[in-house]
Amino acid sequence: MVKRLLAIAFGLAAGQAFALDWQRPDCGEYAFESECINNYKNQLRRDRQMEFRKADIQFWYYERPDFSDNEKIEQAFEDKLEGALLVSFDIEKDGSVSAVALSDQTSQDVLVYAGPVLEAVKNWQFVPMEESVSGRTWLFPFIFKTEECNENADSPACVEEETSTREGAINAQTGSLLGYYGPQWSGPFYDLFFFESY
């Protein structure tokens, strides 16, 4: 009986160990939540880019996930389903990506976003290298504004937030070593994209 209880407890613990430990950023110190979300996502990408660069891995092409024409994802956006996906992949000598797989996620619900994310990563291209690299990961967070400006989009507070966030995100990236990050301004704040050239 004791062995059976221990086995059940171990099974539960093991199952929980695979749940990605991720939390939405604390935006308490920001005047506008959207600015906080943009800064968080930009910093997340900058940190991972710097990590890759230290290993002499450089992006050549980064494809954003295409979430269009998917009713389940549209519903998840409408419901503001938050969470994160951790994707693992290998990089071949020619810079192509292989062995793309979902490594972890914050919940079963957030798997709704997995298909387009995995398809996008399969199309990533890196600068060719002398040796292949295995076991790289990339975090895809899905965060939505909790503030509601939709009904009063023309109110001074909402206009100020949109203007401030747009200018802040663009100015913060001008001249950056990592290239230009341009925020997607329409729709939910689920992703930002960037273009890089080497």
C-alpha positions in Angstrom: 0.0 0.0 0.0 2.8 2.4 1.0 4.7 1.6 -2.2 1.6 2.3 -4.3 1.0 5.7 -2.6 4.7 6.5 -3.2 4.4 5.6 -6.8 1.3 7.7 -7.3 2.9 10.7 -5.5 6.0 10.3 -7.7 3.9 10.1 -10.8 2.1 13.3 -9.8 5.4 15.1 -9.1 6.9 13.9 -12.3 3.9 15.1 -14.2 4.1 18.5 -12.6 7.8 18.8 -13.3 7.0 19.0 -17.0 4.9 22.1 -16.5 6.9 25.1 -17.7 7.7 27.5 -14.8 6.7 30.8 -16.3 4.8 33.8 -15.0 3.6 37.0 -16.7 5.8 40.0 -16.0 5.0 42.2 -13.1 3.9 45.5 -14.6 3.2 47.3 -11.4 6.1 49.8 -11.9 4.9 50.8 -15.4 2.5 53.6 -16.2 1.1 51.5 -19.1 0.7 47.8 -19.2 1.3 47.5 -22.9 4.7 49.2 -22.5 5.6 46.6 -19.9 4.6 43.8 -22.1 6.5 45.2 -25.1 9.6 45.7 -23.0 9.4 42.2 -21.5 9.2 40.5 -24.9 11.9 42.7 -26.4 14.2 41.9 -23.4 13.4 38.2 -23.6 14.5 38.1 -27.3 17.5 40.3 -26.7 18.7 38.0 -23.9 18.3 34.9 -26.0 20.0 36.5 -29.0 22.9 37.5 -26.9 23.1 33.9 -25.5 23.1 32.6 -29.1 25.8 35.1 -30.2 28.1 34.1 -27.3 27.9 30.6 -28.9 28.6 32.1 -32.3 25.0 31.4 -33.5 23.4 34.1 -35.5 19.9 34.4 -37.0 19.7 34.8 -40.7 15.9 34.6 -40.9 13.3 34.6 -38.2 9.7 33.7 -39.2 6.8 34.8 -37.0 4.1 32.2 -36.3 1.0 32.7 -38.5 -2.0 32.6 -36.2 -4.5 33.7 -38.9 -7.4 31.6 -40.1 -7.6 29.4 -37.0 -10.9 29.5 -35.1 -9.5 27.9 -32.0 -6.6 30.4 -31.8 -8.9 33.3 -32.5 -11.1 32.1 -29.6 -8.0 31.8 -27.4 -7.0 35.4 -28.2 -10.6 36.5 -27.5 -10.4 34.7 -24.1 -7.0 36.2 -23.5 -5.5 32.7 -22.8 -2.0 33.4 -21.4 0.9 31.1 -21.0 4.1 30.1 -22.7 5.6 27.4 -25.0 9.2 26.3 -24.9 10.4 25.0 -28.2 13.6 23.0 -28.7 15.5 22.5 -32.0 18.8 21.7 -33.5 20.8 23.9 -35.9 22.6 22.2 -38.8 25.9 23.3 -40.4 24.0 25.0 -43.2 22.0 27.0 -40.8 18.8 25.1 -41.3 16.7 24.0 -38.3 15.9 20.4 -37.5 14.4 18.3 -34.7 11.9 21.0 -33.9 9.8 19.9 -30.9 7.6 21.3 -28.1 9.8 20.9 -25.1 7.4 22.3 -22.4 4.4 24.4 -21.8 2.7 26.2 -19.0 -0.6 24.3 -19.4 -2.5 22.0 -21.7 -4.7 24.9 -22.8 -1.8 26.9 -24.2 -1.1 24.0 -26.6 -3.6 25.7 -28.9 -0.8 28.0 -30.1 1.7 25.2 -30.7 1.0 24.3 -34.3 1.8 27.7 -35.9 4.8 28.2 -33.5 6.4 24.9 -34.5 5.8 25.5 -38.2 7.4 28.9 -37.9 10.5 27.6 -36.1 11.0 24.9 -38.8 11.5 27.8 -41.3 14.1 29.6 -39.2 17.5 30.0 -40.8 20.8 30.7 -39.1 24.2 31.8 -40.5 26.0 28.6 -41.6 28.5 27.2 -39.0 31.4 24.8 -38.9 29.6 22.4 -36.6 26.0 21.7 -36.0 24.4 22.7 -32.7 21.8 20.6 -30.8 19.4 21.3 -27.9 18.7 25.0 -28.4 15.4 26.4 -27.0 13.2 29.4 -27.6 10.4 30.7 -25.3 7.2 31.9 -26.8 5.1 33.8 -24.2 1.5 34.8 -24.8 0.5 37.8 -22.8 -2.6 40.0 -23.2 -3.4 43.4 -21.8 -5.8 43.3 -18.9 -6.8 46.9 -19.4 -9.8 47.6 -21.6 -9.4 50.4 -24.0 -11.5 48.9 -26.7 -14.7 50.6 -25.7 -13.1 54.0 -25.1 -10.3 53.8 -27.6 -10.4 57.5 -28.2 -10.2 58.5 -24.5 -7.1 60.6 -23.7 -5.6 57.8 -21.4 -5.9 55.2 -24.2 -4.5 57.4 -26.9 -1.6 58.4 -24.6 -0.8 54.8 -23.8 -0.8 53.7 -27.4 1.4 56.6 -28.5 3.8 56.2 -25.5 4.2 52.5 -26.1 4.7 52.8 -29.8 7.3 55.5 -29.5 9.0 53.8 -26.6 9.3 50.4 -28.3 10.7 51.9 -31.5 13.1 54.4 -29.8 14.4 51.7 -27.5 15.5 49.6 -30.6 16.9 52.3 -32.8 20.6 51.5 -33.3 20.4 48.3 -31.4 23.0 45.6 -32.2 20.2 43.1 -32.6 18.4 44.9 -35.4 15.1 46.6 -35.4 12.1 45.2 -33.5 8.8 46.4 -34.7 5.8 45.8 -32.6 2.5 44.5 -34.0 0.1 47.2 -33.0 -3.2 45.8 -33.9 -4.9 43.0 -32.0 -3.7 41.3 -28.8 -0.1 41.7 -27.6 0.7 38.1 -28.3 3.8 38.6 -30.3 6.4 41.1 -31.6 8.5 40.6 -34.7 11.8 41.8 -35.9 13.9 41.9 -39.0 17.6 41.3 -39.1 20.2 41.5 -41.8 23.9 40.5 -41.6 
